[in-house]
C-alpha cells in the first residue's frame, strides 16, 4: 500500500471515518479486487436499494460481471442505473480487552459508476475468457467452445474504475492505555478462504483426470 | 431447506431467475444469516446506491448491525433510507464441460426493510452482548465492561426480517446432454472460510492464556 493517489477521492469515495484506513492507489485497489471472487453489486429500483452478490473480474482499469440476458439486475443497470460495486475480504477477528475495541481486519473496495453492456461479440468472448483464465488458467482451452446462442444468452457488463477507493484494517487490537494492564487475552484470529478437495462429477467419463488448475489454493 | 413459506415473497424478494433456487422459510434464512459474519448493506443517498460491508448479527426475526454514532452509513439509514441487507457465502466453483455451464455453489439472503436505532440502553447493551456471544461464547464475561461513553459512541441498528428470501445453489454441474460424452473433467471445487492459528497481541501480559473460544472453526 502506498500513498499514491491514482483515483482522486470524491464525496462518495473519500474515507471519512478513520481516514488513515483509506487508500486511493491503483495497486491496492487492483490487489483487493483480484483477490476476490464475489462482488456485491448495489443498484436502485424505484428509489429502493438492491444488493446482488455476483462473480466478477477485472481487466486493466475496468471491472466486469455477467449473467443471463434476462436478469433484472443486469437489465436495470444496463438501462442506466448507477452502481456501487463492493468487494470485501474478512481477514481476521481483532479481539481486544474491551468489547468496544473489538474489530475486524479486512480489505474492501467500493467502486461507483455506470456500467455498460459489452456489445461487440469478440470483446464479449474475450472478457469471458479473461474471467475463466483469472480463476483457472488453462481451463478455457479444455472446454467445449462457446456457441452463438450461449453468447447471445449471456450479458456482460463493464464499468470503468474511476471513482473508487479501498479501505483496509490490519494488525493487532488497539486498546485503551489502562486496559493493557488487564490479564485478558487479546490478539487476532485470522480468517481465510480456502479451496478443498475437488469433488468429481459422478458423470465424468472413466479415466478422465483432474486438471492441474484445481490444486488447492488459499485466496 | 423446506418449501415452507414464512416470509411471503414480494416483488422484491421473489426469485425470478431460476425460481427453484428460491427459499422463503425461516429455517433456511436464519441458517444462512447465522453462518455469516459480514453483511453487505445497501442504501441510497441522492439517488445513488452505496454498499457497505459490515459485521452483523441476528436475534429472532431481526438483524442488527452497529458502528460509530458518527458513521454516514448509519446516519443515512437511521434517517429513514430503505435498506437491502445481503449475506452471501461462496461454497464452491462448479466446473462444467462448457464455459456456459460453469457456475458457483452459494447461499445468499437478501433482506429489505427500514432499520431503526436501538435507543434503550439496556437493549443496546444486550444486543452487543448477543453479537459477541454468537461469535465467541464466553468472551463477553472476560472483558473489561462497556462504559457509558462507549455505549453512547456506538449506534446499533435493528431491522425486522419480514421481506426477505434466500437463494441457494448446490450440487454438481448441469451440462448439455451431448457434452457428457466429452472427456473433460467436471465437478465442484469446494470453498470454505476457516480460522487459522491465533496471533497473540505482543502486549499480552505474561502468563495470559488463550481462551477456549479461539479454537479453530470452519464457518
Boltz contact constraints between the chains, C-beta under 6 A:
constraints:
  - contact:
      token1: [A, 17]
      token2: [B, 68]
      max_distance: 6.0
  - contact:
      token1: [A, 17]
      token2: [B, 71]
      max_distance: 6.0
  - contact:
      token1: [A, 37]
      token2: [B, 90]
      max_distance: 6.0
  - contact:
      token1: [A, 38]
      token2: [B, 90]
      max_distance: 6.0
  - contact:
      token1: [A, 40]
      token2: [B, 40]
      max_distance: 6.0
  - contact:
      token1: [A, 40]
      token2: [B, 51]
      max_distance: 6.0
  - contact:
      token1: [A, 42]
      token2: [B, 42]
      max_distance: 6.0
  - contact:
      token1: [A, 42]
      token2: [B, 49]
      max_distance: 6.0
  - contact:
      token1: [A, 42]
      token2: [B, 51]
      max_distance: 6.0
  - contact:
      token1: [A, 43]
      token2: [B, 49]
      max_distance: 6.0
  - contact:
      token1: [A, 44]
      token2: [B, 44]
      max_distance: 6.0
  - contact:
      token1: [A, 44]
      token2: [B, 49]
      max_distance: 6.0
  - contact:
      token1: [A, 48]
      token2: [B, 82]
      max_distance: 6.0
  - contact:
      token1: [A, 49]
      token2: [B, 42]
      max_distance: 6.0
  - contact:
      token1: [A, 49]
      token2: [B, 43]
      max_distance: 6.0
  - contact:
      token1: [A, 49]
      token2: [B, 44]
      max_distance: 6.0
  - contact:
      token1: [A, 49]
      token2: [B, 49]
      max_distance: 6.0
  - contact:
      token1: [A, 49]
      token2: [B, 84]
      max_distance: 6.0
  - contact:
      token1: [A, 50]
      token2: [B, 84]
      max_distance: 6.0
  - contact:
      token1: [A, 51]
      token2: [B, 40]
      max_distance: 6.0
  - contact:
      token1: [A, 51]
      token2: [B, 42]
      max_distance: 6.0
  - contact:
      token1: [A, 51]
      token2: [B, 51]
      max_distance: 6.0
  - contact:
      token1: [A, 51]
      token2: [B, 84]
      max_distance: 6.0
  - contact:
      token1: [A, 51]
      token2: [B, 86]
      max_distance: 6.0
  - contact:
      token1: [A, 53]
      token2: [B, 88]
      max_distance: 6.0
  - contact:
      token1: [A, 53]
      token2: [B, 108]
      max_distance: 6.0
  - contact:
      token1: [A, 68]
      token2: [B, 17]
      max_distance: 6.0
  - contact:
      token1: [A, 71]
      token2: [B, 17]
      max_distance: 6.0
  - contact:
      token1: [A, 82]
      token2: [B, 48]
      max_distance: 6.0
  - contact:
      token1: [A, 84]
      token2: [B, 49]
      max_distance: 6.0
  - contact:
      token1: [A, 84]
      token2: [B, 50]
      max_distance: 6.0
  - contact:
      token1: [A, 84]
      token2: [B, 51]
      max_distance: 6.0
  - contact:
      token1: [A, 86]
      token2: [B, 51]
      max_distance: 6.0
  - contact:
      token1: [A, 88]
      token2: [B, 53]
      max_distance: 6.0
  - contact:
      token1: [A, 90]
      token2: [B, 37]
      max_distance: 6.0
  - contact:
      token1: [A, 90]
      token2: [B, 38]
      max_distance: 6.0
  - contact:
      token1: [A, 97]
      token2: [B, 144]
      max_distance: 6.0
  - contact:
      token1: [A, 98]
      token2: [B, 143]
      max_distance: 6.0
  - contact:
      token1: [A, 98]
      token2: [B, 144]
      max_distance: 6.0
  - contact:
      token1: [A, 99]
      token2: [B, 143]
      max_distance: 6.0
  - contact:
      token1: [A, 99]
      token2: [B, 146]
      max_distance: 6.0
  - contact:
      token1: [A, 100]
      token2: [B, 150]
      max_distance: 6.0
  - contact:
      token1: [A, 108]
      token2: [B, 53]
      max_distance: 6.0
  - contact:
      token1: [A, 142]
      token2: [B, 184]
      max_distance: 6.0
  - contact:
      token1: [A, 143]
      token2: [B, 98]
      max_distance: 6.0
  - contact:
      token1: [A, 143]
      token2: [B, 99]
      max_distance: 6.0
  - contact:
      token1: [A, 144]
      token2: [B, 97]
      max_distance: 6.0
  - contact:
      token1: [A, 144]
      token2: [B, 98]
      max_distance: 6.0
  - contact:
      token1: [A, 144]
      token2: [B, 179]
      max_distance: 6.0
  - contact:
      token1: [A, 144]
      token2: [B, 182]
      max_distance: 6.0
  - contact:
      token1: [A, 146]
      token2: [B, 99]
      max_distance: 6.0
  - contact:
      token1: [A, 150]
      token2: [B, 100]
      max_distance: 6.0
  - contact:
      token1: [A, 172]
      token2: [B, 201]
      max_distance: 6.0
  - contact:
      token1: [A, 179]
      token2: [B, 144]
      max_distance: 6.0
  - contact:
      token1: [A, 180]
      token2: [B, 203]
      max_distance: 6.0
  - contact:
      token1: [A, 182]
      token2: [B, 144]
      max_distance: 6.0
  - contact:
      token1: [A, 183]
      token2: [B, 205]
      max_distance: 6.0
  - contact:
      token1: [A, 183]
      token2: [B, 208]
      max_distance: 6.0
  - contact:
      token1: [A, 184]
      token2: [B, 142]
      max_distance: 6.0
  - contact:
      token1: [A, 185]
      token2: [B, 208]
      max_distance: 6.0
  - contact:
      token1: [A, 185]
      token2: [B, 210]
      max_distance: 6.0
  - contact:
      token1: [A, 185]
      token2: [B, 211]
      max_distance: 6.0
  - contact:
      token1: [A, 186]
      token2: [B, 201]
      max_distance: 6.0
  - contact:
      token1: [A, 187]
      token2: [B, 198]
      max_distance: 6.0
  - contact:
      token1: [A, 187]
      token2: [B, 199]
      max_distance: 6.0
  - contact:
      token1: [A, 187]
      token2: [B, 200]
      max_distance: 6.0
  - contact:
      token1: [A, 187]
      token2: [B, 201]
      max_distance: 6.0
  - contact:
      token1: [A, 188]
      token2: [B, 199]
      max_distance: 6.0
  - contact:
      token1: [A, 189]
      token2: [B, 195]
      max_distance: 6.0
  - contact:
      token1: [A, 189]
      token2: [B, 198]
      max_distance: 6.0
  - contact:
      token1: [A, 189]
      token2: [B, 214]
      max_distance: 6.0
  - contact:
      token1: [A, 190]
      token2: [B, 196]
      max_distance: 6.0
  - contact:
      token1: [A, 191]
      token2: [B, 195]
      max_distance: 6.0
  - contact:
      token1: [A, 192]
      token2: [B, 194]
      max_distance: 6.0
  - contact:
      token1: [A, 193]
      token2: [B, 193]
      max_distance: 6.0
  - contact:
      token1: [A, 194]
      token2: [B, 192]
      max_distance: 6.0
  - contact:
      token1: [A, 194]
      token2: [B, 194]
      max_distance: 6.0
  - contact:
      token1: [A, 195]
      token2: [B, 189]
      max_distance: 6.0
  - contact:
      token1: [A, 195]
      token2: [B, 191]
      max_distance: 6.0
  - contact:
      token1: [A, 196]
      token2: [B, 190]
      max_distance: 6.0
  - contact:
      token1: [A, 198]
      token2: [B, 187]
      max_distance: 6.0
  - contact:
      token1: [A, 198]
      token2: [B, 189]
      max_distance: 6.0
  - contact:
      token1: [A, 199]
      token2: [B, 187]
      max_distance: 6.0
  - contact:
      token1: [A, 199]
      token2: [B, 188]
      max_distance: 6.0
  - contact:
      token1: [A, 200]
      token2: [B, 187]
      max_distance: 6.0
  - contact:
      token1: [A, 201]
      token2: [B, 172]
      max_distance: 6.0
  - contact:
      token1: [A, 201]
      token2: [B, 186]
      max_distance: 6.0
  - contact:
      token1: [A, 201]
      token2: [B, 187]
      max_distance: 6.0
  - contact:
      token1: [A, 203]
      token2: [B, 180]
      max_distance: 6.0
  - contact:
      token1: [A, 205]
      token2: [B, 183]
      max_distance: 6.0
  - contact:
      token1: [A, 208]
      token2: [B, 183]
      max_distance: 6.0
  - contact:
      token1: [A, 208]
      token2: [B, 185]
      max_distance: 6.0
  - contact:
      token1: [A, 210]
      token2: [B, 185]
      max_distance: 6.0
  - contact:
      token1: [A, 211]
      token2: [B, 185]
      max_distance: 6.0
  - contact:
      token1: [A, 214]
      token2: [B, 189]
      max_distance: 6.0
